[in-house]
Amino acid sequence: GGASMSIASVPLIGILIGLFFTMMIFLLCGKKAEDNAEKAESGNEWFGQVKIILSFLQIFSSMPGVLDGVPWPKIFLQFALPLNIFNLDFLAILAKSGCSLNVRFYDKFILHMMLPVGCLLVVVLSYSIAKTCCAKKNDTKKKESMKETASKAVILIILLIYPGIATKIFTIFNCKKIKGIPGSLLVEDYNQNCYEGEHLTFMIVGIVFLCLYVFGIPLIMFLLLWCNKKHLHDEKSPKHRLIKNALGGMYEQYEPSYWWFEIFLLMNKTMMCGGLVMAAPGTPLQVLIATLIMLCHLLVVLKLAPYESDGEDISSFLSSL
């Protein structure tokens, strides 16, 4: 039956508390953008590289779970499992330390779906407390700086947790037929029969979260960028600085004509970290599809060279390869 849900939720609560204190530190100690322009410029030089490496690690660590029909070497699995921390799959890591955190897959699913909501509430709460208690009523610049910091935090958190969320949602639909056993079984828990009882309920829940998170997040990001497209790179626009500070994490490292490329990367992560479980699972065809997806991604990166920095174009090409 798995461990207690309340005990397993402790790591989630710990992550949210840590995020709260981190946000408070940044909100209270952060300087205004104009006072910190030089540091921000130097930070952007390595921030883009970190995002590329992070994307690589997120896809890499999800491969054993997505391509479960591949007989991965034991040493590869031992190396890939700890990297799930980059997908914020905290329960998969901590469950190995003891049975007290080893809950059923359905319970893990619910806890993982609570993570984006919890992170958003923590950011809003920390911003509200910082603005109310630590900013004077007339200090509009300080309040504006806090708002920009909170917006950046939301974007960074979304980019970090999105692949793990997509993986978890698609595994709800990952069923397998085993010779000699009637019906289909859930790959994540062979004790569960697919398309009946509890699994049928969670499939409906999974479809809701699929629309809300997997399709909803890229759509919202695209609409935000599309609606503010004329302000993204126009320094003469009165809204340019505000948009850059709030949404810069989504487009700043790309050339102006490729302001949409972050959405393309999210779609690639969606297919590689979760969508593949629906594509002929456990067969050689699934591996072929995975190879073709990454080959198409590689060719797009090679053809467009969408990054402002040549170094980031090279890093993206190598990680895709």
C-alpha positions in Angstrom: 0.0 0.0 0.0 3.0 2.3 0.2 4.2 4.7 2.9 2.2 7.4 4.6 1.2 10.3 2.3 1.7 12.8 5.1 5.3 11.7 5.7 6.1 11.7 2.0 4.8 15.3 1.8 7.5 16.5 4.2 10.2 16.8 1.4 7.7 18.9 -0.7 7.1 21.2 2.3 10.8 21.4 2.9 11.4 22.5 -0.8 8.7 25.1 -0.5 10.1 26.5 2.8 13.6 26.7 1.3 12.2 28.5 -1.8 10.4 30.9 0.5 13.5 31.9 2.4 15.5 32.1 -0.9 12.9 34.4 -2.4 12.9 36.6 0.7 16.6 37.0 0.5 16.5 38.0 -3.2 13.5 40.4 -2.7 15.1 42.2 0.3 18.7 42.2 -0.8 18.3 42.6 -4.5 19.4 45.9 -6.1 17.6 47.8 -8.7 18.4 46.8 -12.3 20.0 50.1 -13.1 22.3 49.8 -10.1 23.3 46.3 -11.0 23.5 46.5 -14.8 27.2 45.5 -15.0 26.7 42.4 -12.9 23.6 41.4 -14.8 25.5 41.6 -18.1 28.2 39.4 -16.8 25.7 37.0 -15.3 23.9 36.6 -18.6 27.1 35.3 -20.2 27.0 32.1 -18.1 23.2 32.0 -17.4 22.5 30.9 -21.0 25.1 28.1 -20.8 23.6 26.9 -17.5 20.1 26.7 -19.1 21.4 24.6 -22.0 23.3 22.2 -19.7 20.2 22.0 -17.4 18.0 21.1 -20.4 20.4 18.3 -21.4 20.5 16.9 -17.9 16.7 17.0 -17.6 16.2 15.0 -20.9 19.2 12.7 -20.1 17.9 11.7 -16.6 14.4 11.0 -17.9 15.5 8.5 -20.6 15.5 5.3 -18.4 11.9 6.0 -17.4 10.7 7.0 -20.8 12.5 4.4 -22.9 11.9 1.6 -20.4 12.2 -1.1 -23.0 15.9 -0.4 -23.5 18.2 -2.7 -21.4 20.2 0.2 -19.9 23.5 -0.8 -18.3 23.4 -0.8 -14.5 26.2 1.8 -14.3 24.2 4.2 -16.6 21.1 3.8 -14.3 23.2 4.5 -11.2 24.5 7.7 -12.9 21.2 8.8 -14.3 18.9 8.4 -11.3 20.6 11.1 -9.1 20.2 13.5 -12.0 16.4 13.3 -11.6 17.0 16.1 -9.0 17.2 18.5 -11.9 13.6 17.5 -12.8 12.7 18.1 -9.1 11.6 14.4 -8.8 12.5 14.6 -5.1 10.5 11.5 -4.1 12.3 9.3 -6.7 15.6 10.2 -5.1 14.6 10.2 -1.4 12.6 6.9 -1.7 15.9 5.1 -2.2 17.0 6.2 1.3 14.2 4.3 3.1 10.7 2.9 2.9 9.2 5.8 4.9 9.2 7.9 1.7 8.3 5.2 -0.8 4.7 6.0 -1.5 2.4 4.6 -4.3 2.8 6.1 -7.8 -0.6 7.8 -7.6 0.4 9.5 -4.4 3.7 10.6 -6.0 1.7 11.9 -8.9 -0.6 14.0 -6.7 2.4 15.4 -4.8 4.2 16.3 -8.0 1.2 18.1 -9.4 1.0 20.1 -6.2 4.6 21.4 -6.7 3.8 24.2 -9.3 0.9 25.5 -7.3 3.0 25.4 -4.1 5.9 27.2 -5.8 3.5 29.9 -7.2 1.9 30.5 -3.8 5.3 30.7 -2.1 6.5 33.4 -4.6 3.2 35.4 -4.2 3.4 35.1 -0.4 7.1 36.2 -0.2 6.4 39.1 -2.6 3.4 40.2 -0.6 5.3 40.1 2.7 8.4 41.8 1.3 6.3 44.6 -0.3 4.1 45.1 2.8 6.8 45.0 5.5 10.0 46.1 3.8 9.1 48.7 1.2 7.9 52.2 2.0 4.6 53.4 0.5 6.3 56.1 -1.6 9.2 53.9 -2.7 7.7 52.8 -6.1 11.2 51.9 -7.5 11.7 49.4 -4.7 8.3 47.9 -5.2 8.8 47.7 -9.0 12.2 46.0 -8.5 10.5 43.4 -6.2 7.8 42.8 -8.7 10.4 42.2 -11.5 12.3 39.8 -9.2 9.2 37.8 -8.5 8.3 37.6 -12.2 11.8 36.3 -13.0 11.5 33.7 -10.2 8.2 32.4 -11.6 9.7 32.0 -15.1 12.9 30.2 -13.8 10.8 27.9 -11.6 8.5 27.0 -14.5 11.5 26.2 -16.8 13.0 24.1 -14.0 9.9 22.0 -13.1 8.3 21.7 -16.5 10.1 18.5 -17.8 9.5 16.6 -14.6 5.8 17.6 -14.6 5.4 16.5 -18.2 7.2 13.1 -17.5 4.9 12.4 -14.5 1.7 13.3 -16.4 2.5 11.1 -19.4 3.5 8.1 -17.2 -0.2 7.9 -16.1 -1.0 6.7 -19.6 2.0 4.4 -19.9 0.5 0.9 -19.9 2.0 -2.4 -21.0 0.7 -5.8 -22.0 2.6 -8.7 -20.5 2.3 -12.2 -22.0 0.2 -14.5 -19.9 -1.5 -11.7 -17.9 -4.9 -10.5 -19.1 -5.4 -6.8 -19.8 -2.8 -4.0 -19.5 -0.7 -3.0 -16.5 0.6 0.4 -15.4 4.4 0.4 -16.1 5.1 2.5 -13.0 3.2 0.1 -10.8 2.4 -3.4 -12.1 -0.1 -3.9 -9.3 -2.5 -1.5 -11.1 -4.7 -2.6 -13.9 -5.1 0.0 -16.6 -8.3 1.6 -17.9 -10.4 0.5 -14.9 -11.1 1.5 -11.3 -8.5 3.9 -9.7 -6.4 4.1 -12.9 -9.4 5.3 -14.9 -10.0 8.1 -12.3 -6.4 9.2 -12.5 -6.4 9.1 -16.3 -9.1 11.8 -16.2 -7.1 13.8 -13.6 -4.0 13.3 -15.8 -5.9 14.8 -18.9 -6.8 17.8 -16.8 -3.2 18.4 -15.7 -2.1 17.7 -19.3 -4.2 20.6 -20.6 -3.3 22.8 -17.6 0.4 22.3 -17.4 1.8 20.6 -20.5 -0.2 22.6 -23.0 -1.2 25.6 -20.8 2.3 26.7 -19.7 3.8 27.0 -23.3 0.6 28.7 -24.5 0.7 31.3 -21.8 4.4 31.9 -22.4 3.8 32.3 -26.1 0.9 34.7 -25.6 3.0 36.8 -23.1 5.8 37.1 -25.7 3.5 37.6 -28.6 1.5 40.4 -27.0 4.7 42.2 -26.0 6.7 41.4 -29.1 7.2 45.1 -30.1 8.6 45.9 -26.7 11.0 43.0 -26.4 14.0 44.5 -28.2 12.9 48.1 -28.8 14.9 50.1 -26.2 12.9 53.3 -27.1 9.7 51.7 -26.0 8.5 52.9 -22.5 7.7 49.3 -21.5 11.0 47.8 -22.8 12.8 47.8 -19.4 9.8 46.4 -17.5 9.2 43.6 -20.1 12.9 42.8 -20.2 13.2 42.5 -16.5 10.0 40.5 -16.2 10.2 38.2 -19.2 13.9 38.4 -20.2 14.6 34.9 -19.0 12.4 33.6 -21.9 13.9 35.5 -24.9 16.9 37.5 -24.0 19.6 34.9 -25.0 18.1 34.5 -28.4 18.4 36.7 -31.5 15.4 39.1 -32.0 13.9 37.1 -34.8 13.9 33.9 -32.7 12.1 35.3 -29.6 9.8 32.2 -29.7 12.7 29.7 -29.4 12.1 29.0 -25.7 8.7 27.6 -26.6 10.3 25.3 -29.2 12.7 24.0 -26.5 9.8 23.4 -24.1 8.0 21.4 -26.8 11.1 19.3 -27.4 11.4 18.6 -23.7 7.7 17.6 -23.6 8.2 15.0 -26.3 11.5 13.7 -25.0 10.6 13.7 -21.3 7.1 12.4 -21.5 5.4 12.2 -24.9 7.6 9.2 -26.0 5.8 6.9 -23.5 2.8 7.1 -25.9 4.9 6.1 -28.9 5.0 2.3 -29.3 6.4 1.9 -25.7 8.9 -0.9 -25.2 9.7 -1.4 -28.9 12.6 -0.5 -31.2 10.2 2.0 -32.9 10.1 4.1 -29.8 13.9 4.4 -29.8 13.8 5.3 -33.5 11.2 8.0 -32.9 13.3 9.4 -30.0 16.3 9.6 -32.3 14.3 11.3 -35.1 12.9 13.9 -32.6 16.4 14.8 -31.4 17.8 14.7 -35.0 15.1 17.3 -36.1 16.0 19.4 -33.0 19.7 19.2 -33.9 19.0 20.3 -37.5 16.9 23.2 -36.4 19.6 24.4 -33.9 22.3 23.9 -36.6 20.3 25.8 -39.3 19.0 28.7 -37.3 21.8 29.2 -34.8 19.2 31.1 -32.7 21.4 32.2 -29.8 23.0 35.6 -29.5 26.2 34.0 -28.3 28.2 31.7 -30.7 29.3 29.8 -27.6 25.7 29.0 -26.7 25.0 27.9 -30.3 27.9 25.5 -30.1 26.8 24.2 -26.6 23.2 23.7 -27.8 24.5 21.8 -30.9 26.7 19.5 -28.8 24.1 18.7 -26.2 21.5 17.9 -28.9 24.1 15.7 -30.7 
